């Protein structure tokens, strides 16, 4: 008889995970990430000048970060935490999973395309942009989480422009303009990523029903 409650609990856990993934539109987010990566693959086949090639990956990395950040939006608002204690683990798992999928998709799209900075640059810029999106999700809500990555894209593009023309871009907080092996840039991007993950894991996106 004891097997019946255990089986019911296991079925309930699977159902809870499935409902969470559906509520966050994770399948749609994965499809959007794949579409963004496909866009990078197509764009990488064009002929770009050196400056355009430098900025190209950043645009698509930001696109993936926006998808991940928006996928934190909850349709249930503040009432959701009453549904159970699994929410922090589900939030963390979905965000990490989408980040890994985004990196793999971008890496596959850039195979043979000689992306500026290579895969280390893709990883650093992606996690930094994702972190910014998650911080904005915690502050403004999932549907406004795109504001952080988009705003930073403008700043980063200008930093790359300044670096291309010999300007000073030594701040590690402008990590897209720093070399892929710059430790300070990696630390800053990682700190933003960890902060965003922690905020959304514990508190969730600031959404109303």
Backbone as a printed PyTorch tensor [residue, N CA C, xyz], in Angstrom:
tensor([[[  0.8140,  -1.2030,   0.0000],
         [  0.0000,   0.0000,   0.0000],
         [  0.8550,   1.2630,   0.0000]],

        [[  2.0650,   1.1810,   0.5840],
         [  2.9090,   2.3770,   0.6790],
         [  3.3980,   2.8380,  -0.6840]],

        [[  3.3710,   1.9180,  -1.6620],
         [  3.8340,   2.3020,  -2.9950],
         [  2.8590,   3.2640,  -3.6610]],

        [[  1.5740,   3.1730,  -3.2880],
         [  0.5830,   4.0270,  -3.9240],
         [  0.7910,   5.5070,  -3.6090]],

        [[  0.9900,   5.8890,  -2.3490],
         [  1.2690,   7.3030,  -2.0680],
         [  2.5460,   7.7970,  -2.7290]],

        [[  3.5800,   6.9280,  -2.7740],
         [  4.8330,   7.3340,  -3.4070],
         [  4.6390,   7.5640,  -4.8980]],

        [[  3.8840,   6.6870,  -5.5430],
         [  3.6190,   6.8580,  -6.9790],
         [  2.8000,   8.1110,  -7.2260]],

        [[  1.8250,   8.3630,  -6.3450],
         [  1.0020,   9.5650,  -6.4950],
         [  1.8400,  10.8220,  -6.3150]],

        [[  2.7670,  10.7810,  -5.3380],
         [  3.6350,  11.9330,  -5.1110],
         [  4.5430,  12.1740,  -6.3110]],

        [[  5.0720,  11.0740,  -6.8940],
         [  5.9220,  11.2240,  -8.0720],
         [  5.1620,  11.7880,  -9.2460]],

        [[  3.9350,  11.3140,  -9.4410],
         [  3.1040,  11.8340, -10.5280],
         [  2.7850,  13.3030, -10.3060]],

        [[  2.5200,  13.6640,  -9.0430],
         [  2.2390,  15.0680,  -8.7380],
         [  3.4320,  15.9630,  -8.9940]],

        [[  4.6330,  15.4660,  -8.6930],
         [  5.8420,  16.2630,  -8.9210],
         [  6.0650,  16.5040, -10.4080]],

        [[  5.8770,  15.4500, -11.1980],
         [  6.0320,  15.5910, -12.6560],
         [  5.0130,  16.5780, -13.1990]],

        [[  3.7960,  16.4980, -12.6990],
         [  2.7460,  17.4050, -13.1630],
         [  3.0760,  18.8510, -12.7850]],

        [[  3.6170,  19.0350, -11.5730],
         [  3.9830,  20.3790, -11.1330],
         [  5.0600,  20.9780, -12.0290]],

        [[  6.0690,  20.1670, -12.3530],
         [  7.1350,  20.6500, -13.2310],
         [  6.5700,  20.9930, -14.6070]],

        [[  5.7070,  20.1290, -15.1190],
         [  5.1240,  20.3720, -16.4400],
         [  4.3020,  21.6560, -16.4500]],

        [[  3.4940,  21.8570, -15.4150],
         [  2.6770,  23.0600, -15.3430],
         [  3.5400,  24.3140, -15.2240]],

        [[  4.6320,  24.2240, -14.4850],
         [  5.5270,  25.3740, -14.3610],
         [  6.1370,  25.7270, -15.7130]],

        [[  6.6260,  24.7150, -16.4240],
         [  7.2470,  24.9670, -17.7270],
         [  6.2480,  25.5480, -18.7110]],

        [[  4.9910,  25.0620, -18.6430],
         [  3.9590,  25.6000, -19.5300],
         [  3.6450,  27.0450, -19.1570]],

        [[  3.5460,  27.3310, -17.8600],
         [  3.2070,  28.6900, -17.4240],
         [  4.2850,  29.6900, -17.8160]],

        [[  5.5290,  29.2520, -17.8920],
         [  6.6350,  30.1350, -18.2660],
         [  6.9230,  30.0930, -19.7690]],

        [[  6.1220,  29.3310, -20.5200],
         [  6.2800,  29.2480, -21.9800],
         [  7.7150,  28.8590, -22.3600]],

        [[  8.2540,  27.8710, -21.6430],
         [  9.6360,  27.4650, -21.8630],
         [  9.8240,  26.8790, -23.2600]],

        [[  8.8510,  26.1040, -23.7460],
         [  8.9660,  25.5460, -25.0980],
         [  9.0340,  26.6670, -26.1350]],

        [[  8.2150,  27.7000, -25.9480],
         [  8.2560,  28.8460, -26.8620],
         [  9.6010,  29.5570, -26.7550]],

        [[ 10.1230,  29.6640, -25.5270],
         [ 11.4160,  30.3150, -25.3250],
         [ 12.5300,  29.5510, -26.0230]],

        [[ 12.5080,  28.2150, -25.9350],
         [ 13.5230,  27.4110, -26.6220],
         [ 13.4320,  27.6200, -28.1310]],

        [[ 12.2070,  27.6350, -28.6540],
         [ 12.0340,  27.8590, -30.0970],
         [ 12.5400,  29.2490, -30.4840]],

        [[ 12.3030,  30.2440, -29.6370],
         [ 12.7800,  31.5990, -29.9300],
         [ 14.3000,  31.6690, -29.9030]],

        [[ 14.9110,  30.9810, -28.9540],
         [ 16.3770,  30.9460, -28.8810],
         [ 16.9580,  30.3060, -30.1370]],

        [[ 16.3680,  29.2120, -30.5730],
         [ 16.8330,  28.5460, -31.7870],
         [ 16.6820,  29.4780, -32.9900]],

        [[ 15.5780,  30.2330, -33.0320],
         [ 15.3680,  31.1750, -34.1310],
         [ 16.4170,  32.2900, -34.1070]],

        [[ 16.7440,  32.7740, -32.9190],
         [ 17.7830,  33.8070, -32.8050],
         [ 19.1250,  33.2650, -33.2780]],

        [[ 19.4520,  32.0500, -32.8470],
         [ 20.7070,  31.4330, -33.2750],
         [ 20.7360,  31.2220, -34.7820]],

        [[ 19.5980,  30.8380, -35.3510],
         [ 19.5220,  30.6840, -36.8010],
         [ 19.7580,  32.0220, -37.4930]],

        [[ 19.2390,  33.0860, -36.8910],
         [ 19.4890,  34.4230, -37.4470],
         [ 20.9600,  34.7650, -37.4310]],

        [[ 21.6520,  34.3800, -36.3520],
         [ 23.0970,  34.6140, -36.2870],
         [ 23.8150,  33.8410, -37.3840]],

        [[ 23.3820,  32.6030, -37.6160],
         [ 24.0220,  31.7810, -38.6450],
         [ 23.8690,  32.4080, -40.0180]],

        [[ 22.6520,  32.8960, -40.3020],
         [ 22.4070,  33.5270, -41.5920],
         [ 23.2190,  34.8130, -41.7150]],

        [[ 23.2040,  35.6270, -40.6670],
         [ 23.9200,  36.9060, -40.7080],
         [ 25.4280,  36.6930, -40.8400]],

        [[ 25.9340,  35.6130, -40.2290],
         [ 27.3760,  35.3600, -40.2680],
         [ 27.8680,  35.0050, -41.6650]],

        [[ 26.9510,  34.6180, -42.5520],
         [ 27.3610,  34.2750, -43.9160],
         [ 27.5120,  35.5180, -44.7980]],

        [[ 27.0380,  36.6480, -44.3320],
         [ 27.1700,  37.8750, -45.1100],
         [ 28.5830,  38.4280, -44.9840]],

        [[ 28.8620,  39.4130, -45.8090],
         [ 30.1740,  40.0570, -45.7660],
         [ 30.0770,  41.3180, -44.9030]],

        [[ 30.8300,  41.3160, -43.8040],
         [ 30.8220,  42.4370, -42.8680],
         [ 32.2140,  43.0590, -42.8310]],

        [[ 32.2510,  44.3730, -42.5580],
         [ 33.5570,  44.9560, -42.2740],
         [ 33.9580,  44.5390, -40.8560]],

        [[ 35.1790,  44.8630, -40.4740],
         [ 35.6940,  44.3860, -39.1860],
         [ 34.8630,  44.8900, -38.0130]],

        [[ 34.4070,  46.1370, -38.0770],
         [ 33.6210,  46.6930, -36.9910],
         [ 32.2490,  46.0260, -36.9110]],

        [[ 31.6260,  45.7820, -38.0470],
         [ 30.3380,  45.1040, -38.0520],
         [ 30.4370,  43.6950, -37.5090]],

        [[ 31.5050,  42.9920, -37.8830],
         [ 31.7160,  41.6370, -37.3840],
         [ 31.9400,  41.6250, -35.8810]],

        [[ 32.5100,  42.7160, -35.3480],
         [ 32.7570,  42.8130, -33.9130],
         [ 31.4490,  42.9450, -33.1420]],

        [[ 30.4900,  43.6830, -33.7070],
         [ 29.2220,  43.9080, -33.0290],
         [ 28.1930,  42.8060, -33.2690]],

        [[ 28.3300,  42.0810, -34.3500],
         [ 27.3120,  41.1190, -34.7640],
         [ 26.9290,  40.1190, -33.6750]],

        [[ 27.8710,  39.3990, -33.0460],
         [ 27.4570,  38.4030, -32.0480],
         [ 26.7090,  39.0220, -30.8720]],

        [[ 27.0890,  40.2410, -30.4730],
         [ 26.4770,  40.8760, -29.3130],
         [ 24.9780,  41.0710, -29.5010]],

        [[ 24.5680,  41.3880, -30.7080],
         [ 23.1420,  41.6090, -30.9830],
         [ 22.3480,  40.3300, -30.7270]],

        [[ 22.8550,  39.2070, -31.1810],
         [ 22.1280,  37.9460, -31.0440],
         [ 22.2580,  37.3840, -29.6300]],

        [[ 23.3650,  37.6490, -28.9620],
         [ 23.4820,  37.2720, -27.5490],
         [ 22.4450,  38.0240, -26.7240]],

        [[ 22.2570,  39.2990, -27.0360],
         [ 21.2420,  40.0920, -26.3480],
         [ 19.8510,  39.5570, -26.6350]],

        [[ 19.6110,  39.1310, -27.8670],
         [ 18.3150,  38.5530, -28.2150],
         [ 17.9890,  37.3340, -27.3600]],

        [[ 18.9660,  36.4580, -27.1850],
         [ 18.7560,  35.2790, -26.3420],
         [ 18.5090,  35.6760, -24.8890]],

        [[ 19.2510,  36.6680, -24.4060],
         [ 19.0770,  37.1260, -23.0250],
         [ 17.6740,  37.6760, -22.8060]],

        [[ 17.1470,  38.3830, -23.7840],
         [ 15.7890,  38.9220, -23.6780],
         [ 14.7720,  37.7920, -23.5910]],

        [[ 14.9440,  36.7650, -24.4110],
         [ 14.0310,  35.6250, -24.3830],
         [ 14.0300,  34.9870, -22.9990]],

        [[ 15.2040,  34.7690, -22.4310],
         [ 15.3150,  34.1290, -21.1140],
         [ 14.6740,  34.9950, -20.0400]],

        [[ 14.9210,  36.2940, -20.0900],
         [ 14.3820,  37.1940, -19.0730],
         [ 12.8570,  37.2730, -19.1380]],

        [[ 12.3140,  37.3500, -20.3330],
         [ 10.8540,  37.4350, -20.4880],
         [ 10.1910,  36.1340, -20.0560]],

        [[ 10.9030,  35.0100, -20.1950],
         [ 10.3450,  33.7140, -19.8020],
         [ 10.1820,  33.5760, -18.2950]],

        [[ 10.6530,  34.5470, -17.5130],
         [ 10.4420,  34.5130, -16.0620],
         [  9.0700,  35.0500, -15.6770]],

        [[  8.3530,  35.6770, -16.6120],
         [  7.0730,  36.2940, -16.2950],
         [  6.0690,  35.2550, -15.8020]],

        [[  5.3980,  35.5690, -14.7120],
         [  4.4050,  34.6690, -14.1400],
         [  2.9940,  35.1540, -14.4550]],

        [[  2.1170,  34.2700, -14.9180],
         [  0.7300,  34.6810, -15.1620],
         [ -0.1170,  34.7320, -13.8930]],

        [[  0.4810,  34.3270, -12.7570],
         [ -0.2920,  34.2230, -11.5230],
         [  0.0170,  35.3280, -10.5130]],

        [[  1.0960,  36.0510, -10.7190],
         [  1.4200,  37.1630,  -9.8370],
         [  1.8600,  36.7260,  -8.4560]],

        [[  1.5620,  37.5630,  -7.4730],
         [  2.0420,  37.3280,  -6.1090],
         [  1.4060,  36.1060,  -5.4440]],

        [[  0.2980,  35.6080,  -5.9850],
         [ -0.3660,  34.4590,  -5.3820],
         [  0.3830,  33.1540,  -5.6430]],

        [[  1.2780,  33.1530,  -6.6170],
         [  1.9310,  31.9100,  -7.0200],
         [  2.7110,  31.2360,  -5.8970]],

        [[  3.4840,  31.9490,  -5.0510],
         [  4.2530,  31.2650,  -4.0170],
         [  3.4220,  30.4040,  -3.0780]],

        [[  2.1120,  30.6560,  -2.9840],
         [  1.2630,  29.8380,  -2.1220],
         [  1.0570,  28.4410,  -2.6800]],

        [[  1.4460,  28.2120,  -3.9330],
         [  1.2080,  26.9300,  -4.5810],
         [  2.1630,  25.8430,  -4.1130]],

        [[  3.2670,  26.2020,  -3.5090],
         [  4.1910,  25.1740,  -3.0510],
         [  5.5860,  25.7110,  -2.8140]],

        [[  6.4700,  24.8230,  -2.3610],
         [  7.8300,  25.2170,  -2.0140],
         [  8.8330,  24.8830,  -3.1160]],

        [[  8.3600,  24.3630,  -4.2310],
         [  9.2610,  23.9840,  -5.3160],
         [  9.6400,  25.1570,  -6.2020]],

        [[  8.9700,  26.2640,  -6.0520],
         [  9.1600,  27.3600,  -6.9960],
         [ 10.6080,  27.8090,  -7.1510]],

        [[ 11.3670,  28.0490,  -6.0740],
         [ 12.7640,  28.4850,  -6.2710],
         [ 13.5730,  27.5240,  -7.1270]],

        [[ 13.4270,  26.2160,  -6.8720],
         [ 14.1830,  25.2260,  -7.6490],
         [ 13.7250,  25.2210,  -9.1060]],

        [[ 12.4250,  25.3590,  -9.3360],
         [ 11.9140,  25.3750, -10.6990],
         [ 12.3790,  26.6160, -11.4450]],

        [[ 12.3510,  27.7610, -10.7790],
         [ 12.8330,  28.9920, -11.4100],
         [ 14.3090,  28.8640, -11.7880]],

        [[ 15.1140,  28.4080, -10.8230],
         [ 16.5550,  28.2780, -11.0750],
         [ 16.8260,  27.2920, -12.2020]],

        [[ 16.1530,  26.1540, -12.1750],
         [ 16.3850,  25.1470, -13.1950],
         [ 16.0110,  25.6230, -14.5880]],

        [[ 14.8730,  26.3260, -14.6920],
         [ 14.4460,  26.7970, -16.0180],
         [ 15.3890,  27.8650, -16.5560]],

        [[ 15.8460,  28.7740, -15.6870],
         [ 16.7480,  29.8360, -16.1400],
         [ 18.1050,  29.2790, -16.5470]],

        [[ 18.6520,  28.3880, -15.7380],
         [ 19.9360,  27.7850, -16.0870],
         [ 19.8150,  26.9550, -17.3630]],

        [[ 18.7160,  26.2120, -17.4710],
         [ 18.5180,  25.3970, -18.6610],
         [ 18.4410,  26.2320, -19.9240]],

        [[ 17.6840,  27.3310, -19.8840],
         [ 17.5770,  28.1930, -21.0570],
         [ 18.9050,  28.8720, -21.3830]],

        [[ 19.6800,  29.2000, -20.3550],
         [ 20.9970,  29.8120, -20.5980],
         [ 21.9280,  28.8310, -21.3020]],

        [[ 21.9270,  27.5850, -20.8360],
         [ 22.7620,  26.5520, -21.4710],
         [ 22.3070,  26.3110, -22.9130]],

        [[ 20.9980,  26.2170, -23.1240],
         [ 20.4710,  26.0210, -24.4800],
         [ 20.8840,  27.1770, -25.3820]],

        [[ 20.8300,  28.3930, -24.8480],
         [ 21.2110,  29.5700, -25.6400],
         [ 22.6740,  29.5080, -26.0360]],

        [[ 23.5290,  29.1530, -25.0960],
         [ 24.9620,  29.0860, -25.4140],
         [ 25.2340,  28.0080, -26.4540]],

        [[ 24.6300,  26.8480, -26.2820],
         [ 24.8460,  25.7570, -27.2350],
         [ 24.3450,  26.1610, -28.6230]],

        [[ 23.1720,  26.8060, -28.6710],
         [ 22.6130,  27.2190, -29.9620],
         [ 23.4920,  28.2690, -30.6350]],

        [[ 23.9690,  29.2510, -29.8640],
         [ 24.8390,  30.2800, -30.4370],
         [ 26.1770,  29.6930, -30.8750]],

        [[ 26.7110,  28.7710, -30.0630],
         [ 27.9760,  28.1300, -30.4230],
         [ 27.8300,  27.3250, -31.7050]],

        [[ 26.7110,  26.6070, -31.8290],
         [ 26.4790,  25.8340, -33.0470],
         [ 26.3080,  26.7540, -34.2540]],

        [[ 25.6110,  27.8730, -34.0490],
         [ 25.3990,  28.8120, -35.1480],
         [ 26.6990,  29.4510, -35.5980]],

        [[ 27.6380,  29.6060, -34.6690],
         [ 28.8970,  30.2470, -35.0130],
         [ 29.9850,  29.3100, -35.4830]],

        [[ 29.6810,  28.0100, -35.5570],
         [ 30.6790,  27.0400, -35.9920],
         [ 31.1520,  27.3500, -37.4050]],

        [[ 32.4490,  27.5380, -37.5330],
         [ 33.0290,  27.8370, -38.8330],
         [ 32.8490,  29.2650, -39.2930]],

        [[ 32.2450,  30.1000, -38.4430],
         [ 31.9630,  31.4780, -38.8560],
         [ 32.9750,  32.4780, -38.2980]],

        [[ 33.8770,  32.0300, -37.4350],
         [ 34.9240,  32.8850, -36.8670],
         [ 34.3200,  34.1130, -36.1790]],

        [[ 33.4750,  33.8610, -35.1810],
         [ 32.8760,  34.9570, -34.4270],
         [ 33.9500,  35.7380, -33.6920]],

        [[ 33.7740,  37.0470, -33.6290],
         [ 34.7320,  37.9030, -32.9330],
         [ 34.7850,  37.5130, -31.4570]],

        [[ 35.9830,  37.2240, -30.9580],
         [ 36.1420,  36.8370, -29.5630],
         [ 35.9710,  35.3610, -29.3030]],

        [[ 35.3860,  34.6400, -30.2390],
         [ 35.2120,  33.2000, -30.0860],
         [ 34.1810,  32.8380, -29.0230]],

        [[ 34.1360,  31.5750, -28.6530],
         [ 33.1560,  31.0880, -27.6940],
         [ 33.3110,  31.7010, -26.3000]],

        [[ 34.5400,  31.9760, -25.8110],
         [ 34.6300,  32.6410, -24.5010],
         [ 33.9160,  33.9820, -24.4790]],

        [[ 34.0140,  34.7390, -25.5580],
         [ 33.3290,  36.0320, -25.6360],
         [ 31.8140,  35.8290, -25.6610]],

        [[ 31.3510,  34.8330, -26.3930],
         [ 29.9210,  34.5320, -26.4470],
         [ 29.4050,  34.1850, -25.0510]],

        [[ 30.1340,  33.3240, -24.3410],
         [ 29.7010,  32.9050, -23.0070],
         [ 29.6590,  34.0860, -22.0440]],

        [[ 30.6990,  34.8900, -22.0350],
         [ 30.7510,  36.0240, -21.0990],
         [ 29.6540,  37.0400, -21.3850]],

        [[ 29.4970,  37.4070, -22.6420],
         [ 28.4820,  38.4050, -22.9820],
         [ 27.0740,  37.8760, -22.7520]],

        [[ 26.8830,  36.5870, -22.9950],
         [ 25.5590,  36.0000, -22.7870],
         [ 25.1800,  36.0050, -21.3170]],

        [[ 26.0750,  35.5150, -20.4490],
         [ 25.7130,  35.4460, -19.0300],
         [ 25.5290,  36.8460, -18.4410]],

        [[ 26.3320,  37.8020, -18.8830],
         [ 26.1620,  39.1630, -18.4030],
         [ 24.8270,  39.7510, -18.8110]],

        [[ 24.4410,  39.5670, -20.0700],
         [ 23.1630,  40.0860, -20.5520],
         [ 21.9870,  39.3780, -19.8970]],

        [[ 22.1020,  38.0690, -19.7020],
         [ 21.0510,  37.3320, -19.0050],
         [ 20.8910,  37.8650, -17.5880]],

        [[ 22.0080,  38.0930, -16.9150],
         [ 21.9390,  38.6330, -15.5590],
         [ 21.2320,  39.9710, -15.5050]],

        [[ 21.5340,  40.8510, -16.4500],
         [ 20.8530,  42.1490, -16.5010],
         [ 19.3500,  41.9690, -16.7060]],

        [[ 18.9740,  41.0600, -17.5900],
         [ 17.5590,  40.8060, -17.8270],
         [ 16.8580,  40.2740, -16.5880]],

        [[ 17.5210,  39.4010, -15.8450],
         [ 16.9130,  38.8340, -14.6480],
         [ 16.7820,  39.8740, -13.5390]],

        [[ 17.7710,  40.7380, -13.4070],
         [ 17.6700,  41.8250, -12.4260],
         [ 16.4710,  42.7090, -12.7500]],

        [[ 16.2910,  43.0250, -14.0160],
         [ 15.1430,  43.8480, -14.4250],
         [ 13.8290,  43.0980, -14.2270]],

        [[ 13.8400,  41.7730, -14.4210],
         [ 12.6270,  40.9910, -14.1770],
         [ 12.2230,  41.0740, -12.7120]],

        [[ 13.2120,  40.9950, -11.8250],
         [ 12.9160,  41.0960, -10.3960],
         [ 12.4630,  42.4930, -10.0060]],

        [[ 12.9580,  43.5060, -10.7190],
         [ 12.6380,  44.8880, -10.3650],
         [ 11.3610,  45.3890, -11.0310]],

        [[ 11.1490,  45.0310, -12.2990],
         [ 10.0560,  45.6180, -13.0840],
         [  9.0150,  44.6060, -13.5510]],

        [[  9.3450,  43.3200, -13.4860],
         [  8.4520,  42.3000, -14.0050],
         [  9.0040,  41.6700, -15.2690]],

        [[  8.5690,  40.4430, -15.5300],
         [  9.0980,  39.7080, -16.6680],
         [  8.8370,  40.3710, -17.9990]],

        [[  7.6820,  41.0180, -18.1460],
         [  7.3560,  41.6220, -19.4350],
         [  8.1520,  42.8760, -19.7170]],

        [[  8.7970,  43.4520, -18.6980],
         [  9.6650,  44.6170, -18.9020],
         [ 11.1410,  44.2600, -18.7400]],

        [[ 11.4300,  42.9750, -18.6230],
         [ 12.8100,  42.5520, -18.3820],
         [ 13.7250,  42.8310, -19.5610]],

        [[ 13.1390,  43.0370, -20.7460],
         [ 13.9440,  43.2990, -21.9440],
         [ 14.6690,  44.6330, -21.8600]],

        [[ 14.2140,  45.5340, -20.9810],
         [ 14.7870,  46.8740, -20.9390],
         [ 16.2680,  46.8600, -20.5540]],

        [[ 16.6360,  45.9760, -19.6360],
         [ 18.0350,  45.9220, -19.2150],
         [ 18.9810,  45.5030, -20.3260]],

        [[ 18.7670,  44.3270, -20.9420],
         [ 19.6520,  43.9220, -22.0370],
         [ 19.6550,  44.9000, -23.2050]],

        [[ 18.4870,  45.4560, -23.5490],
         [ 18.4320,  46.3920, -24.6810],
         [ 19.1970,  47.6720, -24.3660]],

        [[ 19.0020,  48.2050, -23.1680],
         [ 19.7280,  49.4100, -22.7910],
         [ 21.2290,  49.1820, -22.7620]],

        [[ 21.6240,  48.0180, -22.2380],
         [ 23.0560,  47.7210, -22.1700],
         [ 23.6350,  47.4910, -23.5650]],

        [[ 22.8290,  46.9600, -24.4740],
         [ 23.3060,  46.7660, -25.8450],
         [ 23.7260,  48.0890, -26.4630]],

        [[ 22.9640,  49.1400, -26.2190],
         [ 23.3150,  50.4670, -26.7460],
         [ 24.6490,  50.9290, -26.1610]],

        [[ 24.7860,  50.7770, -24.8380],
         [ 26.0330,  51.1820, -24.1790],
         [ 27.2070,  50.3530, -24.6780]],

        [[ 27.0020,  49.0330, -24.7880],
         [ 28.0810,  48.1490, -25.2240],
         [ 28.4830,  48.4340, -26.6650]],

        [[ 27.4870,  48.7220, -27.5150],
         [ 27.8030,  49.0350, -28.9090],
         [ 28.6540,  50.2890, -28.9970]],

        [[ 28.3380,  51.2770, -28.1680],
         [ 29.1620,  52.4940, -28.1590],
         [ 30.5600,  52.1960, -27.6310]],

        [[ 30.6510,  51.3220, -26.6140],
         [ 31.9690,  50.9530, -26.0770],
         [ 32.8060,  50.2500, -27.1390]],

        [[ 32.1790,  49.3710, -27.9140],
         [ 32.8950,  48.7070, -29.0020],
         [ 33.3220,  49.7140, -30.0650]],

        [[ 32.4550,  50.6700, -30.3360],
         [ 32.7920,  51.7230, -31.3050],
         [ 33.9960,  52.5200, -30.8230]],

        [[ 33.9730,  52.8920, -29.5330],
         [ 35.0960,  53.6550, -28.9730],
         [ 36.3860,  52.8490, -28.9960]],

        [[ 36.2730,  51.5510, -28.6620],
         [ 37.4730,  50.7040, -28.6740],
         [ 38.0160,  50.5550, -30.0880]],

        [[ 37.1230,  50.4320, -31.0650],
         [ 37.5460,  50.2880, -32.4490],
         [ 38.3030,  51.5280, -32.9310]],

        [[ 37.9280,  52.6820, -32.4120],
         [ 38.5760,  53.9270, -32.8150],
         [ 39.6510,  54.3790, -31.8240]],

        [[ 40.0990,  53.4650, -30.9840],
         [ 41.2060,  53.7690, -30.0940],
         [ 40.8280,  54.4860, -28.8250]],

        [[ 39.5370,  54.5360, -28.4910],
         [ 39.1030,  55.1890, -27.2660],
         [ 39.3730,  54.3300, -26.0460]],

        [[ 39.2570,  54.9240, -24.8860],
         [ 39.5220,  54.2150, -23.6340],
         [ 38.2560,  53.4750, -23.1830]],

        [[ 38.3200,  52.1780, -23.1240],
         [ 37.2180,  51.3570, -22.6200],
         [ 37.7770,  50.3470, -21.6300]],

        [[ 38.3950,  50.8560, -20.5810],
         [ 39.0790,  49.9800, -19.6420],
         [ 38.1770,  49.4790, -18.5200]],

        [[ 36.9470,  49.9940, -18.4140],
         [ 36.0640,  49.5630, -17.3390],
         [ 35.6430,  48.1150, -17.5510]],

        [[ 35.8080,  47.2440, -16.5440],
         [ 35.3810,  45.8560, -16.6970],
         [ 33.8650,  45.7070, -16.7790]],

        [[ 33.1260,  46.7610, -16.3850],
         [ 31.6690,  46.7120, -16.4940],
         [ 31.2010,  46.8450, -17.9390]],

        [[ 32.0790,  47.2780, -18.8030],
         [ 31.7920,  47.2780, -20.2430],
         [ 32.4400,  46.0320, -20.8450]],

        [[ 32.0150,  44.8910, -20.3520],
         [ 32.7040,  43.6370, -20.6970],
         [ 32.7080,  43.3010, -22.1810]],

        [[ 31.7040,  43.6710, -22.9900],
         [ 31.7930,  43.3110, -24.4090],
         [ 32.9840,  43.9570, -25.1220]],

        [[ 33.4710,  45.0770, -24.5840],
         [ 34.5870,  45.7710, -25.2180],
         [ 35.9390,  45.3270, -24.6720]],

        [[ 35.9370,  44.3940, -23.7400],
         [ 37.1890,  43.8970, -23.1740],
         [ 37.5880,  42.5900, -23.8500]],

        [[ 38.8720,  42.2400, -23.8310],
         [ 39.3140,  40.9800, -24.4470],
         [ 38.6360,  39.7790, -23.8000]],

        [[ 38.4860,  38.6800, -24.5310],
         [ 37.7890,  37.5030, -23.9910],
         [ 38.4380,  36.9260, -22.7410]],

        [[ 39.7310,  37.1400, -22.5590],
         [ 40.4180,  36.5740, -21.4010],
         [ 40.5960,  37.5830, -20.2700]],

        [[ 39.9070,  38.7220, -20.3240],
         [ 40.0310,  39.7270, -19.2840],
         [ 39.3040,  39.2680, -18.0150]],

        [[ 40.0560,  39.0960, -16.9460],
         [ 39.4870,  38.5530, -15.7070],
         [ 38.4570,  39.4980, -15.1050]],

        [[ 38.7550,  40.7930, -15.1010],
         [ 37.8280,  41.7560, -14.5250],
         [ 36.4840,  41.7580, -15.2330]],

        [[ 36.5110,  41.6830, -16.5550],
         [ 35.2670,  41.6500, -17.3190],
         [ 34.4640,  40.3940, -17.0040]],

        [[ 35.1490,  39.2650, -16.8930],
         [ 34.4700,  38.0220, -16.5350],
         [ 33.8440,  38.1170, -15.1460]],

        [[ 34.5570,  38.7090, -14.2120],
         [ 34.0280,  38.8400, -12.8500],
         [ 32.7710,  39.6980, -12.8350]],

        [[ 32.7930,  40.8090, -13.5440],
         [ 31.6430,  41.7060, -13.5580],
         [ 30.4280,  41.0340, -14.1970]],

        [[ 30.6400,  40.4000, -15.3480],
         [ 29.5310,  39.7090, -16.0030],
         [ 28.9860,  38.5890, -15.1230]],

        [[ 29.8760,  37.8640, -14.4680],
         [ 29.4500,  36.7550, -13.6040],
         [ 28.7040,  37.2570, -12.3780]],

        [[ 29.1540,  38.3730, -11.8070],
         [ 28.4690,  38.9370, -10.6420],
         [ 27.0400,  39.3460, -10.9890]],

        [[ 26.8720,  39.9760, -12.1400],
         [ 25.5260,  40.3760, -12.5660],
         [ 24.6630,  39.1360, -12.7900]],

        [[ 25.2400,  38.1020, -13.3870],
         [ 24.5100,  36.8610, -13.6460],
         [ 24.0560,  36.2080, -12.3420]],

        [[ 24.9790,  36.0970, -11.3920],
         [ 24.6520,  35.4700, -10.1030],
         [ 23.6070,  36.2880,  -9.3590]],

        [[ 23.7400,  37.6190,  -9.3910],
         [ 22.7670,  38.4760,  -8.7190],
         [ 21.3860,  38.3080,  -9.3250]],

        [[ 21.3040,  38.3080, -10.6560],
         [ 20.0160,  38.1280, -11.3100],
         [ 19.4080,  36.7690, -11.0100]],

        [[ 20.2190,  35.7170, -11.0600],
         [ 19.7380,  34.3780, -10.7470],
         [ 19.2180,  34.3030,  -9.3190]],

        [[ 19.9660,  34.8710,  -8.3830],
         [ 19.5640,  34.8160,  -6.9790],
         [ 18.2510,  35.5540,  -6.7520]],

        [[ 18.1140,  36.7320,  -7.3350],
         [ 16.8950,  37.5260,  -7.1490],
         [ 15.6620,  36.8080,  -7.6800]],

        [[ 15.7550,  36.3010,  -8.9080],
         [ 14.5870,  35.6630,  -9.5130],
         [ 14.3190,  34.2980,  -8.8790]],

        [[ 15.3590,  33.5990,  -8.4560],
         [ 15.1610,  32.3160,  -7.7830],
         [ 14.3950,  32.4940,  -6.4800]],

        [[ 14.7840,  33.4710,  -5.7060],
         [ 14.1780,  33.6690,  -4.3880],
         [ 12.8480,  34.4020,  -4.4720]],

        [[ 12.8020,  35.4710,  -5.2510],
         [ 11.6310,  36.3470,  -5.2800],
         [ 10.7360,  36.1520,  -6.4920]],

        [[ 11.3100,  35.6800,  -7.5790],
         [ 10.5530,  35.5840,  -8.8180],
         [ 10.4760,  36.9290,  -9.5080]],

        [[  9.9150,  36.9210, -10.6960],
         [  9.7250,  38.1810, -11.4230],
         [  8.6200,  38.9880, -10.7390]],

        [[  8.7490,  40.2950, -10.8330],
         [  7.7710,  41.1690, -10.1670],
         [  6.5610,  41.3700, -11.0760]],

        [[  5.7130,  40.3650, -11.0930],
         [  4.5410,  40.4050, -11.9690],
         [  3.2590,  40.4040, -11.1470]],

        [[  2.2220,  40.9580, -11.7060],
         [  0.8940,  40.8840, -11.1050],
         [  0.0120,  39.9810, -11.9650]],

        [[ -0.9890,  39.4240, -11.3440],
         [ -1.8560,  38.4900, -12.0650],
         [ -2.6130,  39.2130, -13.1620]]])
